[in-house]
């Protein structure tokens, strides 16, 4: 069982704040992002202030902000480790990047 240190509202606001930071880094206004993503300006403003938005609108925003790849880790299954034996059973796979010549 995982210990959660944030409330649902705090998590939503954190996601919205990170989205806003990426938007500003990409030098996009709220109106510019809303138009490019195909979501209403009101929805985007509400999202950035409260964290509330439909999942479909969030995905549209993620496409424009080029953050869709981050959605792949949302529901990754974590292996539960309750003993040292469980830890020993996990296989460590080492990977190395290849240099381009």
C-alpha positions as CSV (number, residue, x, y, z in Angstrom):
1,X,0.0,0.0,0.0
2,X,1.4,3.4,-1.0
3,X,1.3,6.4,1.2
4,X,-0.1,9.4,-0.6
5,X,1.0,12.7,0.8
6,X,-1.1,15.0,-1.4
7,X,-4.8,15.6,-1.7
8,X,-6.6,15.1,-5.0
9,X,-6.9,18.9,-5.4
10,X,-3.2,19.4,-4.7
11,X,-2.4,16.8,-7.4
12,X,-4.7,18.5,-9.9
13,X,-3.2,21.9,-9.2
14,X,0.4,20.5,-9.5
15,X,-0.5,19.0,-12.9
16,X,-2.0,22.4,-14.0
17,X,1.1,24.3,-12.7
18,X,3.5,22.0,-14.6
19,X,1.3,22.5,-17.8
20,X,1.4,26.2,-17.3
21,X,5.2,26.2,-16.9
22,X,5.6,24.2,-20.1
23,X,3.2,26.6,-21.9
24,X,5.2,29.6,-20.8
25,X,8.5,27.9,-21.7
26,X,7.1,27.5,-25.2
27,X,6.1,31.2,-25.2
28,X,2.4,30.4,-25.7
29,X,-0.4,32.6,-24.4
30,X,-3.4,30.9,-22.9
31,X,-5.4,32.0,-26.0
32,X,-2.7,30.6,-28.3
33,X,-2.6,27.2,-26.5
34,X,-6.4,27.1,-26.4
35,X,-6.7,27.8,-30.1
36,X,-4.0,25.3,-31.1
37,X,-5.4,22.6,-28.8
38,X,-9.0,23.1,-29.9
39,X,-10.2,23.8,-26.3
40,X,-12.1,26.8,-25.1
41,X,-10.1,29.6,-23.4
42,X,-12.4,29.3,-20.4
43,X,-11.6,25.6,-20.1
44,X,-7.9,26.3,-20.2
45,X,-8.2,29.2,-17.7
46,X,-10.2,26.9,-15.3
47,X,-7.6,24.2,-15.7
48,X,-4.6,26.4,-14.9
49,X,-6.4,27.9,-11.9
50,X,-8.1,24.8,-10.4
51,X,-6.7,21.8,-12.2
52,X,-10.1,20.8,-13.5
53,X,-10.4,19.8,-17.1
54,X,-11.8,16.9,-19.1
55,X,-9.4,14.1,-19.9
56,X,-9.9,14.6,-23.7
57,X,-9.1,18.3,-23.4
58,X,-6.0,17.5,-21.3
59,X,-4.7,15.2,-23.9
60,X,-5.3,17.8,-26.6
61,X,-3.2,20.3,-24.5
62,X,-0.5,17.6,-24.0
63,X,-0.2,17.1,-27.8
64,X,0.3,20.9,-28.4
65,X,2.8,21.1,-25.5
66,X,4.6,17.9,-26.8
67,X,4.1,16.1,-23.5
68,X,2.0,13.1,-24.7
69,X,4.9,10.7,-24.0
70,X,4.6,11.5,-20.3
71,X,1.1,10.0,-20.3
72,X,2.6,6.5,-20.7
73,X,3.8,6.3,-17.1
74,X,0.4,7.3,-15.6
75,X,-0.8,3.8,-14.8
76,X,2.4,1.7,-14.9
77,X,2.1,-1.4,-12.8
78,X,4.5,-1.3,-9.9
79,X,5.7,-4.6,-8.5
80,X,4.9,-4.9,-4.9
81,X,7.9,-5.8,-2.8
82,X,7.0,-7.0,0.7
83,X,10.2,-9.0,1.5
84,X,13.8,-9.2,0.7
85,X,13.1,-12.4,-1.3
86,X,10.7,-10.4,-3.5
87,X,13.5,-7.9,-4.1
88,X,16.0,-10.6,-5.0
89,X,13.5,-12.0,-7.6
90,X,13.5,-8.8,-9.6
91,X,15.8,-9.0,-12.5
92,X,18.0,-6.0,-13.2
93,X,18.2,-5.4,-16.9
94,X,21.2,-3.2,-17.8
95,X,20.9,-1.1,-21.0
96,X,23.3,1.1,-22.7
97,X,22.8,3.7,-25.3
98,X,24.5,3.4,-28.6
99,X,26.7,6.3,-29.8
100,X,26.0,7.6,-33.3
101,X,29.1,7.8,-35.4
